[in-house]
């Protein structure tokens, strides 16, 4: 399915009725041959922005998957680059693709790193795997891990216009996922429409970030010509005046 090297419909069905962790373990060997991998144009657009903001010291990819975002970090960071994910299968693939990076298996809701460890943190396509109630823990962990003045950035999809097929596809997907999780255990959390900029910005601000956003040029467009992605830039204050959890 998707390509000759991608997963079959049967393999995708097995994944869909697994937990998030086990599902990605199963999908890992063929993940890079599916549309679920962050698209190259999104990675390239992010790299262009970060190149203009950098260089940076140490970098962290939160929910790194097979390491697509680590490639971006390796291009803009002068120091160490670390990827963290809770899927052992995804980390195994990432290790092969980027042998010079450091790989850590952990849950992003409880990042195991010391304070003030990195200058730049990114995540690609992972926020839909967290319920709104779980995002504050993720953002607090990233905030704690960043050095003062550090940057947490990610691309997120702008809401599609109602005239675009993707609007109805995401609506149908989320409805189907809610039905699946209501009748089947373990749950598989992946919702497109629970992750919108106002709510995400509020959670980042509550975690201690100063948040700005802009349309991400070059990362694809909807049929009406509008940019498909927004760029979120969450900056940790350089001086936090003793703020707890920094």
C-alpha positions in Angstrom: 0.0 0.0 0.0 1.2 3.6 -0.8 4.3 2.2 -2.6 5.8 -1.3 -3.3 8.0 -0.9 -0.2 5.2 0.4 2.0 2.9 -1.6 4.4 0.1 -3.7 3.1 -3.5 -3.0 4.0 -3.4 -6.0 6.4 -0.3 -4.6 8.1 -2.0 -1.2 8.5 -5.1 -2.9 10.0 -3.0 -4.7 12.6 -1.3 -1.5 13.5 -4.6 0.4 13.8 -5.9 -2.0 16.4 -2.7 -1.9 18.4 -1.5 0.6 21.0 0.3 3.6 19.8 3.7 2.2 20.9 3.2 -1.3 19.6 1.6 0.0 16.4 4.7 2.1 15.6 7.0 -0.8 16.5 5.1 -2.8 13.8 5.1 -0.1 11.2 8.7 1.1 11.8 10.5 -1.0 9.1 8.2 0.5 6.4 7.3 3.8 8.0 9.5 5.9 5.7 7.6 4.6 2.7 4.3 5.9 3.9 2.6 9.4 3.8 2.8 9.4 7.6 6.5 10.4 7.5 7.0 14.1 7.6 7.1 15.3 4.0 10.3 16.5 2.5 8.9 20.0 1.7 8.0 20.5 5.4 11.5 19.4 6.5 13.1 21.7 3.9 11.0 24.7 4.8 11.8 24.2 8.5 15.5 23.8 7.7 15.4 27.1 5.8 13.9 29.0 8.8 16.2 27.4 11.3 19.3 28.1 9.3 18.3 31.8 9.4 17.8 31.7 13.2 20.9 29.6 14.0 23.4 28.2 14.4 22.4 26.4 17.6 24.3 24.4 20.1 22.7 21.1 21.2 19.5 19.9 19.7 16.6 17.5 20.7 13.9 15.9 18.5 10.9 15.1 20.6 9.0 12.0 19.3 11.7 11.5 16.7 10.3 8.5 14.9 12.7 7.2 12.3 14.8 10.4 12.5 13.6 12.7 9.8 13.8 15.7 12.1 17.2 14.7 13.4 18.5 15.3 9.9 17.3 18.9 10.2 19.0 19.3 13.6 22.3 17.9 12.3 22.3 20.6 9.7 21.8 23.6 12.2 23.3 22.4 15.5 27.0 22.6 16.3 26.8 20.4 19.3 25.1 17.1 20.1 21.8 15.9 18.6 19.5 13.6 20.5 16.3 11.9 19.4 13.7 10.6 21.9 10.8 8.3 21.2 8.9 5.6 23.0 8.9 3.1 20.1 11.9 0.8 20.1 11.2 -0.1 16.5 11.3 3.5 15.3 14.5 4.2 17.2 16.1 1.1 15.6 15.4 2.6 12.2 16.6 6.0 13.3 19.8 4.7 14.6 20.6 3.2 11.2 19.9 6.4 9.4 21.7 8.7 11.8 24.5 6.8 13.6 26.1 9.9 15.0 23.1 11.0 17.0 22.2 9.9 20.5 18.9 7.9 20.9 16.8 7.7 24.0 13.8 5.6 24.5 11.3 7.5 26.7 7.8 8.9 26.9 7.6 12.5 25.8 5.1 13.1 28.6 8.0 12.5 31.1 11.2 13.5 29.4 14.1 12.1 31.4 16.7 14.9 30.7 18.4 17.2 33.0 17.5 20.9 33.1 19.1 23.3 30.6 20.4 20.6 28.3 19.7 21.8 24.8 19.4 25.1 22.8 16.9 23.9 20.2 14.0 21.4 20.4 11.8 20.3 17.5 9.0 17.9 16.9 7.4 16.8 13.7 3.9 15.5 13.3 3.6 14.1 16.8 1.2 16.5 18.7 -1.9 14.7 17.4 -0.8 11.6 19.4 -1.4 13.5 22.7 -4.8 14.3 24.2 -5.3 18.0 25.0 -4.9 17.1 28.7 -1.5 15.6 28.0 0.1 18.5 26.1 1.0 20.5 29.2 3.2 17.7 30.5 5.0 17.5 27.1 5.5 21.2 26.9 6.7 21.5 30.5 9.3 18.8 29.9 10.6 20.5 26.8 10.7 23.8 28.7 12.7 22.3 31.5 15.1 20.7 29.0 15.9 23.9 27.1 18.6 26.3 28.2 17.5 29.9 28.9 16.7 31.6 25.6 16.3 28.2 23.9 13.8 27.6 21.1 11.1 24.9 20.7 9.6 24.9 17.2 7.4 22.8 15.1 5.1 22.9 12.0 1.4 22.3 12.4 -1.3 22.1 9.9 -3.4 25.2 9.4 -7.2 24.5 9.4 -8.1 23.4 5.9 -10.9 25.4 4.2 -14.3 23.6 4.2 -14.1 23.4 0.4 -10.9 21.3 0.6 -11.2 17.5 0.7 -8.7 17.4 3.6 -11.2 19.2 5.8 -13.7 16.3 5.4 -11.0 13.7 5.5 -9.7 14.9 8.9 -13.3 15.2 10.2 -14.1 11.6 9.2 -10.7 10.3 10.4 -11.2 11.8 13.9 -14.8 10.6 14.1 -13.7 7.1 13.2 -10.8 7.2 15.7 -13.2 8.2 18.5 -15.5 5.3 17.7 -12.6 2.9 17.5 -11.3 4.1 20.9 -14.7 3.9 22.5 -15.1 0.2 21.6 -11.5 -1.2 21.5 -8.6 -1.3 23.9 -5.8 -0.4 24.0 -6.6 3.0 22.5 -4.7 4.5 19.5 -4.5 8.2 20.0 -4.2 10.2 16.8 -6.5 13.2 16.3 -6.1 15.9 13.7 -8.7 18.4 14.9 -7.7 18.4 18.6 -4.5 20.2 17.8 -5.2 23.8 16.8 -3.1 26.9 17.2 -5.1 28.8 19.9 -5.2 25.8 22.3 -1.5 24.8 21.6 -0.4 28.4 22.1 -2.2 28.7 25.4 -0.6 25.5 26.6 2.9 26.7 25.5 2.3 30.0 27.3 1.2 28.3 30.4 4.4 26.2 30.3 6.5 29.4 30.3 7.2 30.0 26.6 6.8 33.2 24.6 4.9 32.1 21.5 4.8 33.5 18.0 3.6 31.9 14.8 3.6 32.5 11.1 2.6 30.7 7.9 5.3 28.3 6.7 6.1 29.1 3.1 7.2 26.3 0.8 5.6 23.5 2.8 2.5 22.9 0.6 -0.8 24.6 -0.1 -4.4 23.8 0.0 -6.5 24.0 -3.1 -7.5 27.6 -2.5 -3.8 28.6 -2.5 -3.4 29.1 1.3 -0.4 27.7 3.1 -1.0 24.3 4.5 1.3 24.7 7.5 1.9 27.2 10.3 5.3 27.6 12.0 5.2 27.8 15.8 8.2 29.4 17.5 8.1 29.0 21.3 11.0 30.7 23.1 12.1 30.1 26.6 12.9 33.4 28.4 16.6 34.2 28.8 16.0 35.2 32.4 13.2 33.5 34.3 13.5 35.2 37.7 13.5 32.0 39.6 10.5 30.5 37.8 10.0 27.0 39.2 10.3 24.2 36.6 12.6 26.2 34.3 
